[in-house]
Amino acid sequence: MDGVIDQGAHPVDAPLHTFEARAVLLDIEGTISPIRFVRDVLFGYSRTHLARFIAARRGDPVVAAILEQVSLLAGGGDPVAALEAWQARDEKAPPLKKIQGLIWNEGYRSGAFRSPIFADALAALRRWKAAGLPLYIYSSGSVQAQLQFFEFNEAGDLRALFSGHYDTDIGPKIEAASYMRIASQIGVPSQSVVFLSDNPAELEAASAVGFKVVHVVKDAAAPAPQFPEITDFEQVDVSLG
């Protein structure tokens, strides 16, 4: 399939995990797309362009509001320096994620890069969508960055696949309460949501409030035997129920 990452032949004898659900929630980085794209391409671009971008747009009310939030969280001082320090440590600070989303929007629209998606993940998303399952994204990247990821994808504009997006404005990804808020906003019981992620700490938080969880082991993800595990999305079957 053009524009997507095929990691080789699909497993034949792999176990199949089956679930009934009323919604599917997915992480992005390391789950449906390679970690290296975010780590090397997106983060590399924002590191290179952060100071220039802010200098050129300090008068923009959106950017000004982000910088004010940075100053509050960082206890004063230079907000650009704080953002650069957070980025170097890969902090999940919401204002950093928002400014990164604005910078990445510039890169996407200039044609500097396109986002990749695993072929097996894309096939599963299309299969579940066709079966009537609402699909949602929960990522530490801002909602704006998520929408850009799917709009400017190598496989084409994929935004129509999803019914909603969540970022850390709803809460940290390793806190159980965040998943309860998502289930409440989706409007389904937590037991009726399947969540797929490469991060065991996120799966632990989601399962604590009743989510069905699947550990996606791609890239450098280490196994977590306490959770159902897949290396290929053909190993999981979710049906509407």
C-alpha positions in Angstrom: 0.0 0.0 0.0 1.5 3.4 -1.0 2.2 6.0 1.6 2.2 3.6 4.6 4.8 1.6 6.5 4.6 -2.1 5.9 6.7 -3.9 8.5 6.9 -7.2 6.6 4.8 -10.3 6.3 1.9 -10.6 8.8 2.1 -13.3 11.4 0.2 -16.5 10.6 0.2 -18.4 13.8 -0.1 -15.4 16.2 -2.9 -15.5 18.8 -6.0 -13.4 18.0 -7.3 -11.2 20.8 -11.1 -10.5 20.3 -13.1 -7.8 22.0 -16.6 -6.4 21.8 -16.7 -2.6 22.3 -18.6 0.5 21.6 -15.5 2.7 21.0 -11.8 2.3 20.2 -9.2 4.7 21.7 -5.7 4.8 20.3 -2.3 6.3 21.0 -0.3 7.6 18.0 3.5 7.5 18.7 4.8 3.9 18.8 1.3 2.5 18.3 0.1 3.4 14.8 3.2 5.4 13.7 6.9 5.0 14.3 8.4 6.7 17.3 11.3 8.0 15.2 8.9 10.2 13.2 8.0 12.2 16.3 11.4 12.0 17.9 13.5 12.8 14.9 11.4 14.6 12.4 8.8 16.6 14.4 10.9 17.3 17.5 13.9 18.1 15.3 11.8 20.6 13.3 10.4 22.3 16.4 13.8 22.5 18.1 15.2 24.2 15.0 12.4 26.6 14.5 11.1 27.4 18.1 12.9 30.6 18.8 12.4 32.0 15.3 8.7 31.1 15.3 8.0 32.8 18.6 10.0 35.9 17.7 7.9 36.3 14.5 4.6 35.8 16.2 4.8 37.3 19.7 1.9 39.7 18.7 -0.4 36.8 17.8 -3.0 36.4 20.6 -2.8 32.6 20.5 1.0 32.6 20.9 0.9 35.3 23.5 -1.6 33.3 25.6 0.7 30.2 25.3 3.7 32.2 26.5 1.7 33.6 29.4 0.8 30.0 30.4 4.5 29.0 30.1 5.5 31.9 32.4 3.0 30.8 35.1 4.1 27.2 35.0 7.8 28.1 34.9 7.6 30.6 37.7 8.5 33.6 35.6 11.7 34.1 33.5 12.1 33.7 29.8 9.3 31.6 28.4 11.4 30.7 25.3 14.1 29.3 27.5 11.6 27.4 29.5 10.0 25.9 26.3 13.5 24.9 25.0 14.3 23.2 28.4 11.0 21.4 28.4 11.5 20.2 24.9 15.0 19.0 25.7 13.5 16.9 28.5 10.5 15.8 26.4 8.2 17.3 29.1 4.4 16.7 28.5 3.6 20.3 29.4 0.4 21.4 27.6 1.8 24.9 26.5 4.8 23.2 24.9 2.6 20.8 23.1 0.4 23.7 21.8 3.4 25.7 20.5 4.8 22.6 18.9 1.5 22.0 17.1 1.7 25.5 15.7 5.3 25.0 14.5 4.5 21.6 13.0 1.5 23.1 11.2 4.0 25.4 9.4 6.2 22.5 8.5 3.3 20.3 7.2 1.8 23.1 5.1 5.2 24.0 3.6 5.7 20.4 2.6 8.7 19.9 4.8 7.4 16.4 5.9 4.4 14.1 5.9 3.4 11.8 8.7 3.7 8.0 8.3 1.3 5.3 9.5 1.8 1.5 9.9 0.0 -0.4 7.0 -1.5 -2.9 9.4 -2.8 -0.2 11.7 -4.4 1.7 8.9 -6.1 -1.4 7.6 -7.5 -2.1 11.1 -8.7 1.5 11.5 -10.5 1.3 8.2 -12.0 -2.1 9.1 -13.3 -0.9 12.5 -14.7 2.3 11.0 -16.5 0.3 8.3 -18.0 -1.9 11.0 -19.5 1.1 12.8 -17.0 1.4 15.6 -16.3 5.1 16.6 -12.5 5.7 16.7 -10.8 8.2 19.0 -7.2 9.4 19.6 -5.6 10.1 22.9 -2.1 11.5 22.5 0.3 13.7 24.5 0.5 15.8 21.3 -2.0 18.6 21.1 -5.3 18.0 19.4 -4.2 20.4 16.7 -1.0 18.4 16.2 -3.1 15.2 16.0 -5.4 16.7 13.3 -2.3 17.8 11.3 -0.8 14.3 11.6 -3.9 12.8 10.0 -4.5 15.6 7.5 -1.0 15.6 6.1 -0.5 11.8 6.1 1.5 9.9 3.6 -1.7 7.7 3.1 -3.8 10.8 2.4 -6.2 12.8 4.6 -7.3 10.4 7.3 -9.3 12.8 9.5 -12.6 11.3 8.6 -11.7 8.0 10.3 -12.0 9.6 13.7 -14.9 10.7 15.9 -12.8 12.7 18.4 -9.4 13.6 19.7 -8.0 14.1 23.3 -4.8 15.5 24.5 -3.4 16.2 28.0 -5.9 19.0 28.5 -8.2 16.2 29.7 -5.5 14.9 32.1 -2.1 13.0 32.1 -2.1 9.8 30.2 -0.8 7.8 33.2 -3.7 8.8 35.5 -6.8 6.7 35.6 -9.1 9.7 36.0 -8.2 10.9 32.5 -9.7 7.7 31.0 -12.9 8.1 33.1 -13.3 11.6 31.7 -12.8 10.4 28.1 -15.4 7.6 28.6 -17.8 10.1 30.0 -17.3 12.5 27.1 -17.6 9.7 24.5 -20.8 8.7 26.3 -20.1 5.0 26.8 -19.3 2.9 29.9 -15.5 2.5 30.4 -15.9 -1.2 30.1 -17.1 -0.7 26.5 -13.8 1.0 25.3 -10.8 -0.7 23.9 -7.5 1.2 24.3 -4.4 0.4 22.3 -1.0 1.9 23.3 2.7 1.0 23.4 3.0 2.4 26.9 2.3 -0.1 29.8 1.8 2.8 32.3 -1.0 4.2 30.1 -2.6 0.7 29.8 -2.4 0.3 33.6 -4.2 3.6 34.1 -6.9 2.7 31.6 -7.5 -0.8 32.8 -7.8 0.5 36.4 -11.1 2.1 35.4 -12.4 -0.8 33.3 -11.0 -0.2 29.8 -10.1 -3.2 27.8 -6.5 -2.7 26.8 -4.1 -4.0 24.2 -0.3 -3.5 24.3 1.1 -2.7 20.9 4.7 -3.9 20.7 6.4 -2.2 17.7 9.6 -0.2 17.4 11.5 -0.4 20.8 8.5 -1.3 23.0 9.4 -3.8 25.7 6.9 -6.7 26.3 4.4 -6.3 29.2 3.1 -9.8 29.9 0.2 -8.5 32.1 -1.6 -7.2 29.1 -2.8 -8.7 25.8 -0.1 -8.1 23.3 0.1 -7.6 19.6 3.0 -6.9 17.1 0.6 -6.6 14.2 -3.0 -5.2 14.1 -4.2 -8.4 12.4 -3.7 -10.0 15.8 -6.6 -8.1 17.3 -10.3 -8.2 16.4 -12.7 -5.6 17.7 -16.4 -5.8 16.9 -19.3 -3.5 17.8 -21.2 -4.8 20.8 
